[in-house]
Amino acid sequence: MLYINLNDMLTMRVNESGSEQAVASHYEKINKNFSQLNDDVCRVAKSLNERLDIQRGDVVSVWSLNSYNWVKNYLKLFLLVLISF
């Protein structure tokens, strides 16, 4: 069995097919490929860490409408290794 977390899977998709569509939100008029999604996630994760000093082990809740921003926020928390199951 191979252990791969969500961050690793996103990185693999960027490396394998970064230009393929990852997210589409018709009502927000947003289309992002895997490379763009990864860039957005990394940028927001860095900002969250620097501005709010959120560290590994902190509890963070995301309450949002079903939107591109929800996807980005959810993935950034995985990038920061803040969500575990």
C-alpha positions as CSV (number, residue, x, y, z in Angstrom):
1,M,0.0,0.0,0.0
2,L,1.2,3.5,-0.9
3,Y,0.6,6.3,1.6
4,I,-0.1,9.6,-0.3
5,N,-1.6,12.6,1.4
6,L,-3.7,15.2,-0.4
7,N,-0.7,17.6,-0.8
8,D,1.4,14.9,-2.4
9,M,-1.5,14.1,-4.8
10,L,-1.8,17.7,-5.8
11,T,1.9,17.9,-6.4
12,M,1.8,14.7,-8.5
13,R,-1.0,16.1,-10.6
14,V,0.9,19.4,-11.2
15,N,3.9,17.4,-12.3
16,E,2.0,15.0,-14.5
17,S,-0.6,17.3,-16.0
18,G,-0.4,20.8,-14.6
19,S,-2.3,22.3,-17.5
20,E,-5.4,20.1,-17.2
21,Q,-8.5,21.6,-15.6
22,A,-8.7,21.1,-11.8
23,V,-11.6,23.4,-10.8
24,A,-14.4,25.0,-12.6
25,S,-17.0,27.3,-11.0
26,H,-19.5,28.6,-13.5
27,Y,-21.2,31.1,-11.2
28,E,-17.8,32.6,-10.1
29,K,-16.5,32.5,-13.6
30,I,-13.4,30.7,-12.4
31,N,-11.4,28.0,-14.3
32,K,-8.1,26.8,-12.8
33,N,-5.7,24.2,-14.0
34,F,-3.7,22.1,-11.5
35,S,-0.7,24.5,-11.7
36,Q,-2.8,27.5,-11.0
37,L,-4.6,25.8,-8.2
38,N,-1.3,24.8,-6.6
39,D,0.0,28.3,-6.9
40,D,-3.1,29.7,-5.2
41,V,-3.0,27.2,-2.4
42,C,0.7,27.8,-1.7
43,R,0.3,31.6,-1.7
44,V,-2.7,31.4,0.7
45,A,-1.1,28.9,3.0
46,K,2.0,31.0,3.3
47,S,-0.1,34.1,4.1
48,L,-2.1,32.1,6.7
49,N,1.0,31.0,8.4
50,E,2.8,34.4,8.3
51,R,-0.2,36.6,9.2
52,L,-2.0,34.4,11.8
53,D,0.9,32.3,13.0
54,I,-1.1,29.1,12.5
55,Q,1.2,26.1,13.3
56,R,0.9,22.4,13.1
57,G,-1.5,21.0,15.6
58,D,-3.7,24.2,15.7
59,V,-7.4,23.7,15.2
60,V,-8.8,25.6,12.3
61,S,-12.4,25.6,11.0
62,V,-13.5,26.5,7.5
63,W,-17.1,27.6,7.1
64,S,-17.9,28.6,3.5
65,L,-20.2,28.3,0.6
66,N,-19.4,25.6,-2.0
67,S,-17.0,27.7,-4.0
68,Y,-13.5,27.9,-5.4
69,N,-12.4,29.7,-2.2
70,W,-13.6,26.8,-0.2
71,V,-11.6,24.4,-2.3
72,K,-8.5,26.6,-2.0
73,N,-8.9,27.1,1.8
74,Y,-9.4,23.3,2.3
75,L,-6.3,22.4,0.3
76,K,-4.1,25.1,2.0
77,L,-4.9,23.6,5.4
78,F,-3.8,20.2,4.1
79,L,-0.6,21.9,2.8
80,L,0.0,23.3,6.3
81,V,-0.6,19.8,7.7
82,L,-3.4,21.1,9.9
83,I,-6.1,18.7,8.9
84,S,-5.8,15.0,9.8
85,F,-8.2,12.1,9.9
